C-alpha cells in the first residue's frame, strides 16, 4: 500500500494552517483537487468566481471555506499571499476537528493530485 500523500495543512498555534492555490475568475466556486508544487509541498486548489481585485477573491475563498467547513469566517486569518495565488490561512480551533473537516471536504469533492502548473 502506498504511503499517504502529504496533506495541505499543518498544526499551528491555536489551530491549523492551510495551504491554498487560488484560481480567480472561475465559472463556479469549487475545490479543484490538490496542487503539487515543484518543491513537493501540497496545497488545496480552489476556484472562485471573484476577481482578484481589492481582496475580493480572498474574501470569497474564506467565505467558501467557512460555509463548507461549517465554521465562522472570523476563525480565518490570511497569513500570507494577499496578492498571490499561493496563500496560507490560519484557522482557529481544534486541530484534529479541523483536519477531519478538511479531509471530509476533500473527499466529498473527490480531490486528486494535479500536475504542477507551468
C-alpha positions as CSV (number, residue, x, y, z in Angstrom):
1,X,0.0,0.0,0.0
2,X,1.3,3.5,-0.9
3,X,2.2,6.0,1.7
4,X,-0.4,8.6,2.4
5,X,0.0,11.9,0.4
6,X,1.2,14.9,2.4
7,X,-1.7,17.0,3.4
8,X,-2.2,20.7,2.5
9,X,-2.4,21.6,6.2
10,X,-0.3,21.5,9.3
11,X,-0.8,22.2,13.0
12,X,-0.1,25.7,14.2
13,X,-0.6,27.6,17.4
14,X,-4.3,27.8,18.1
15,X,-5.4,25.6,15.2
16,X,-4.4,24.7,11.7
17,X,-2.6,26.4,8.8
18,X,-4.0,25.5,5.4
19,X,-2.1,26.0,2.1
20,X,-4.2,27.1,-0.8
21,X,-3.7,27.7,-4.5
22,X,-6.5,30.0,-5.7
23,X,-7.7,30.4,-9.2
24,X,-9.9,33.6,-9.6
25,X,-12.4,34.4,-12.3
26,X,-13.8,30.9,-12.5
27,X,-17.2,29.9,-13.6
28,X,-18.1,28.4,-10.2
29,X,-16.7,28.3,-6.7
30,X,-15.3,24.8,-6.1
31,X,-12.5,22.7,-4.9
32,X,-10.3,21.6,-7.8
33,X,-8.1,19.0,-6.1
34,X,-4.7,19.0,-4.5
35,X,-1.9,21.0,-6.2
36,X,1.6,19.6,-6.0
37,X,4.3,22.2,-6.2
38,X,7.8,21.6,-7.6
39,X,9.2,21.5,-4.1
40,X,6.8,18.7,-3.2
41,X,4.5,20.7,-1.0
42,X,0.8,20.3,-1.4
43,X,-2.0,22.9,-1.4
44,X,-5.7,22.8,-1.8
45,X,-6.7,24.2,-5.2
46,X,-9.8,26.3,-5.1
47,X,-11.5,28.1,-7.9
48,X,-13.6,31.2,-7.2
49,X,-15.8,33.4,-9.3
50,X,-14.4,36.5,-7.6
51,X,-12.0,38.8,-9.3
52,X,-8.5,39.2,-7.8
53,X,-9.1,42.9,-7.0
54,X,-9.2,44.7,-3.7
55,X,-9.2,41.4,-1.8
56,X,-12.4,40.1,-3.3
57,X,-11.0,36.7,-4.2
58,X,-9.5,36.3,-0.7
59,X,-12.8,37.2,0.9
60,X,-14.7,34.8,-1.4
61,X,-12.3,31.9,-0.6
62,X,-12.7,32.4,3.1
63,X,-16.5,32.6,2.8
64,X,-16.5,29.4,0.7
65,X,-14.3,27.5,3.2
66,X,-16.2,28.8,6.2
67,X,-19.5,27.7,4.7
68,X,-18.3,24.3,3.6
69,X,-16.4,23.6,6.8
70,X,-19.3,24.8,8.9
71,X,-17.2,27.3,10.9
72,X,-17.2,31.1,11.3
73,X,-15.4,33.4,8.9
74,X,-13.9,35.1,11.9
75,X,-11.9,31.9,12.6
76,X,-9.8,32.5,9.5
77,X,-6.7,34.7,9.2
78,X,-4.9,35.2,5.9
79,X,-1.3,34.6,6.9
80,X,0.4,35.1,3.5
81,X,-0.4,35.5,-0.2
82,X,-2.6,38.6,0.0
83,X,-1.9,39.3,-3.8
84,X,-0.6,35.8,-4.8
85,X,-2.3,32.6,-6.0
86,X,-0.5,30.7,-3.3
87,X,-1.9,31.5,0.1
88,X,-1.7,30.4,3.7
89,X,-4.6,30.7,6.0
90,X,-4.7,30.0,9.7
91,X,-7.9,28.6,11.1
92,X,-8.6,28.8,14.8
93,X,-9.9,25.7,16.5
94,X,-9.1,22.2,17.5
95,X,-6.5,20.8,15.0
96,X,-8.0,17.3,14.9
97,X,-11.5,18.6,14.3
98,X,-10.4,21.0,11.6
99,X,-8.2,18.3,9.9
100,X,-11.1,15.9,9.8
101,X,-13.4,18.5,8.4
102,X,-10.9,19.4,5.6
103,X,-10.3,15.7,4.8
104,X,-14.0,15.1,4.6
105,X,-14.5,18.2,2.4
106,X,-11.7,17.0,0.1
107,X,-13.2,13.5,-0.1
108,X,-16.6,14.9,-0.8
109,X,-15.2,16.9,-3.7
110,X,-13.2,13.9,-5.0
111,X,-9.8,15.7,-4.9
112,X,-7.0,14.2,-6.9
113,X,-3.4,15.3,-7.2
114,X,-2.9,17.7,-10.0
115,X,0.2,18.2,-12.1
116,X,2.3,21.2,-11.2
117,X,1.1,24.3,-13.2
118,X,3.7,25.5,-15.7
